[in-house]
Amino acid sequence: MTEIGHDSRLMKMIRHFLTGAFCLLGPHVLWGEVRILPIVNASLTGGGSSLDGQKTDFEGSARAEILPVVELNDRHAILPTLRGSYSGTQNAVSILDEQTLFQQEQDYQAELGWLYRFAPTWKLITNGGGTWTYLRETKDEGWRQGLYNHHSAYGNLTVEKRWPQIQRPVTLRAGVEISQMLFPNYESLSAQSGNPLPGRKTLDMNAGQSFLEVESSLAQRLRGEGRVSFGVENYRDQMVLDASGNFTDQKRHDKIFLARFRLDKGISPWHLGRSAIEPTFSLGARGAGRASNQNEFDQGRLVEDYYSYQEAGLTASADFYFRESGIDFSLSLDSVGRLYPHRPAQNSDASFRSEDLKTTSSVASFRFTAPLWKNLRATLGADRVWATSNTEYEQIFNYQYTSFSYFAGLAYGY
């Protein structure tokens, strides 16, 4: 496996940042009794899927995470995290904001964090770690040979302030994050043909973002939360294409903006005989945008700012918890629309239309869990996905498809 951040100044910065942060703790944090709160979640499920009516074989999936809280004293805590998952069900995965179909997927994450309560209502949280993703486009492809396999390393810092004593308590968070994503098996076709100008590792990038989050109790049983973030992505080896079809010495640079909010409304319990049902309804909205300086030649025509887009989405969900039995049942719908203002839609023969490319996707989900024994629960669910577009040309990306997937199995939480 390729070593994350090898010979990378960014990775050295992350490592030095985390080392310095933990050194600030000093020996005094060991005073007092250390308390460990173990948190373990795991699931093992089996299920199947269909894509545009074509069914796949019954496949299994597994997930596990360990994220204990190690409280050194009343002010300091260490937050380690380990996660791993395997999905044997065919699904569409977003690779740099474009949808590509994969047969199987493995994901892993390792993280170490530190929480410092430096005042009664103030917290400082810093963490860093890495992720590893392995994707199979065909089932006979080796796990380490996947074209879009990628791994990342990151570090972030968050400051949190609470106002718990006011009539409607508010929590405010602000933070920054730096990261690096590498695609060890991906090389540009131009680089493979011997042309050194466009670069070889054209998907590798360094990124950074800053964010602001707020949570508040707005009324009885009504909570709201919102987040705004601004980020940049610098592609380390992807040169910008000019109008003459030549690569310049300028590298691709993208700016990303996101704003979202959500409302959660709890309803007074519904009583059906001896049973009490606790419903919770949620509604959310989001807007996002990407501004990229990269151009592309498509069918002999230069498309400027090819990867720039604007996006808007809505999400709604309903959750019903049966108090006596512990059964939980939920439904959700998530829809998003995206406009590429500089990229024209295309006919099936790749010829251009007179309108900009538009895509929409919606996901309807159902989840059901029921207690079996102690911390063990039965779980089942299903997802229906609709993706549409005003373009018919899909030789590179999948814009239009309908898929259905289902699963059933066991879940454990401690």
N, C-alpha and C positions, 0 to 999 in steps of 0.2 A: 504493500500500500504506500502511495506517495506520501512523504512527510509534509505536514501542513506548514506553510510559511517558511520553507527552507530557503535560506539566504535572502529573506525578505526583511527590509527595514521596518515595514509596518508591523510584522509579527514580533520583531524585537521590541518595538515600542509597546505593544500590548503586554508582552511578558514583563518588561521593566515596570510598566504601570501597575500590574497586579502584584508584583513582588514588593514594590514600594508601598502599595496600599496595605498589604498584610503586615509589613514591617512596622507600619504606624501603630499597629495594635500594641506592640511592646509586651514585655512579660507580665504586665499588670493585669491583662485580660484573663489570665489563668487563675486569678484569685476568685474564690467562691466555687460553688458547686456547678459542674457542667451538666446541663440537661439536654437530652437528645429526644426530639420528637420524630419518630420514624414515620414516613409517608411512603406507601408503596401502592402502586396501581398496576394491574395487569389484566389482559383479556386474551382469550383464545376463541376465535370464531371461524366458521366456515360459511361459504356462500357462493354465489355465482353472479354473472352479469351478462348483459346483452348490449350490443352496439349496432344500431340501425337494424334491429331484428335478428342479428346473428348472435346466437348464444355461445357462451364459453363453457368450459368444463367447471365442475364444482371445485373451488379452490379454498385454501385456508389462509387466515391472516392472524398475526399475533402482535401484541404490543405490551411493553413493560416500561415502567419508570420508577426510579428510586430518587426521592428528593427530601432527605431528612433535614430538619432544622436543628443545628447544634448551637444551643444557647450557652455561651461561655460565662456570661453574667447578665445583669439587667440591661446592659448597654450594647453588648457585642454578640453577634451570632454569625456562624459560618453556614453557608447555604450551598452544599454540593448537589449536583443533579446528574443523573445518568438516565438516558432514554434510548430505547431501541424499538423498531417496528419492522414488520414484514407484511407486504400485501401481495397476494397472489391473484388479485382481481384486476382485470383490464380497466384502466381509467386514463383520463386526460390530465397531464401534469403541466403546470405552467413553468416554462423554461424562459427566463428573462422576459416575462410578460407575454409569451406566445404559447398556445396550447399544442401539445404533442402527445400522441397516444403511446402508452407503454403497457406491456403485459404484466410485469412484476416490478416491485420496488422494495428497497431496503433503506431505512433511515436510522441514523445513530447521532446522539448528541452527548457531549460531556461538558460540564460547566462547573465552575467554582465561584461562589459569591461571598461577599462580606456585608453584613448589615450593622450599622453604627447608629444608635440612638443618642445623638449628642445634645438633645434637649427633650423635655417631655412631649412636645408635639412635632419634633423634627427627626427625620431619618435620612441617612446617607446609605445608599446601596450601590455597590460596585460588583461587577462580575465579568467573567471572560470564559471563553471556551471554544469548542469547535463542533462542526457538524460534518457528517459524511453521508452522501446519498448515492445509491447504486440503482441504475435503471436498465431494464431489459426491454428492448423494442421487439425482440422475438425470444421465445422460450429456450431456443438452443444457443443463444448468445451467452458467453461467459460473463459472470458478474463483474469482473474487473476490466472487461473490454467495452463496456457500454460507452457509446459516443458522448452521451450527455451526463455521465458520472461527474459529480462535482463534490468538492469539500470547501469548507469555509472556516475561518477563525475570526473571532470578534471580541471586543471588550466594550463595556458601557458603564456609565456613571449616572445615577438618578438621585435627585434630592426630593424629599417628600415633606410637605407641611400640612398638618391637620388643624382644623378649627372645630373641635368636638363640643364646645360649650355653647355655641350659638344655637338659635332655634332650629335652623336647618343645617346640620353639620356638613362641612365641606372639606374635601381632601384635594390638594393640588400637587402635581408632580411635574418636574422638568428634568430633562436628561439629554445626553449625547451618546452616540455609539459610532465606533469605527469598525470596519470589517474588511475582509478580503475573501473573494470567491475564486476558486481555480477549477478549471476543467482539464484534467490531465490527459485525456484522450482526444480532445478536440483540436484540430488544426484546420485553418482555412484552406479551401480548395486551391486558391491561388498560391498559398505557401507550399502546398504539396507539389505543385507543378514547377516549383523552382523560382517563382517570382518573390523576391524578398521584400518588396515595397509594402504590401498591405499588412505584414506581420504574420506571425504563426499562431500564437495563442490569442485569437481575437475575441474570445469570450471572457478571458480572465480580467478581473476588475478589482479595484479598491473602492470602497464606499464609505460614506459618513452621513449621519443624520442627526438632527436635533428635534425634540418633541416637547409638547406641553399637554398634560392631561388634567382633567378635573372631574371629580365625582361629588354628587350632592344629593341629599334628601330634599325633594322638592315639595312634597306633601305627604299626607299619611299613606303609607304603602306605595309611594311613588318615588323612584330614584332615577337620576339621570347621570350620564357620563358622556364626555366628549374628548376628542383628541385631534390635535393638528400637528403635522410634522413636515419638515422640509429636508430633503436629502440630495446628495450628489453621487454619481457613479462615474469613475474615471477608468476607462478601458485601457489597460496597460500596453496592449500591442495591436490595437485596432486603429488604423489610420483613416482619416476622413477623405472621402471621395469628392473630387471637384467636378465641375460641369464638363470638362474635357475628357473625363473618364480616367484621370490619373489620381494616384494617391498623394496627398499632401504630407507635410511633416507634422500636421496637427492631428492629435488623437481624439477619439470620440469622448464626449463629455455630456452626460445627461443630468438634468435636474428633475426631481420628483417632488410632488406636493400631494398631501393627503389631509382631508378633513372628514371627521365622522362623529356621529352622536347616536346615543341609544337611550330609550326610556323603558324602564321596567315597572310594571304596575301589578302589585299583588292584590288579589280580591279576597274579601272575607270568605271564609270556608263555606262551601256548599254542603249541606247535610242531606244525605240520602239514607233514610233509616238510621242505622247505627254507624254508617260510614261518613267520614268527613273528607271532602276533596278540597285541596288548597291550590287554586289556579293562579298562574302568573303569566301575564301577557307582555310581550316585548315588541318594540317597533324601533327601527333604526334606519339611518340614511347616511350616505357617504358620497364624497366627490373626490376625484383624484385627477392628476395630470402629469404628463411627462413631456419635457422639452429636450430634444436631442439634436445635436449638430451633425449627425451622420446622414449622408445621402446614399441613395442606391440607384443603380441602373436596372430598370425593369423593362424588358421588351424594347431595348434600344432607347429608352427615354429616361432622363434623369428625374428622379423623384426626390425633391429636397425634404429635409427633416423627416425622413421615412418612418422613424420610430416614434415620433411625437403623437400624442393622443390626449383626449379628454374623456373622463369616465364618470358615470353617476350610477348609484345603486340604492336599492331599498331592500330591507329585510324585515320579516315579521315572524313571530313564533308564539306558540301557546304551550304551556307546560301544566300538567295536572298531576299533583302528588296526592296519593291516597294515604292518609295519615295512619290508619289502623294497620293496613296490610303492608305499607312500605312500597307499594307499586308506584312507578313513575312513568308517565306517558307524555310524549311531546310531539308536536308538529311544527315544521318551519318551512319558510319559503324565502329564497334569496335570489334577487334578480339584479343584473347589472347590464348597462349598455355602454358601448365605447365607440367613439368617433375618431378616426384618423384624418385630420383636416388636410393633410398633404398627400395622402396615399389614395389613388383612385381605385374604385372597385373594378373587378375584371370579369369578363365572360369566361365560359369554360375553355375557350381556345386561347386564353390569356390576353386577349385584346381588351383595351381599356374602355370603361364606361365613363359617362359624363358626370358621375356622382362620386363623392368621397366614400371610402370604405367605412361601413358600420357593422358592428357585431353586437349581439345580445346573447345572454345565457341566463338560464334560470335553473335553480336546484330546489326540488321539493323533497323534504326529508321526514322520516317517521322513526321514532325511537321508543323502545319499551324495555323497562327493566323491572325485575321482581326479585325480592330476597329469597334465597334458598337455605343458607345455613351460615350463621355468623356474618362474616364479611364477604361471603360469596353470593353473587347475584346472577340470575339468568338475564340475557340481553338479546334483543333482536331489533332489526332495523332495515330500512330500505331507502334508496335514493333514486330519484328520477331527474335526469338532466336533459334540458333542451338547449341547443346552441344553434343560432341562426345568423345569417349574414346576407348582405346584398351582393356578395361576390360568389362566383361559381368556380373560380380557379383555386384548387387546393393541392397542388403538387408539393408544396413546402409545409404549410400549416393547415391544421384542421379547423375550419370555421363553422361547419354545419354538420351536426350529428344529434342523435337521440340515444341516450343510454339509460339502462336500468340496472341496478345492483341491489342485492339483498344479503343479509348475513344473520346468523344466529349462533349463540355460544355462551360462554361464561366470562364474568368479569369479577375481579377481586380488588378490593380497596381497603387499605389499613391506615 
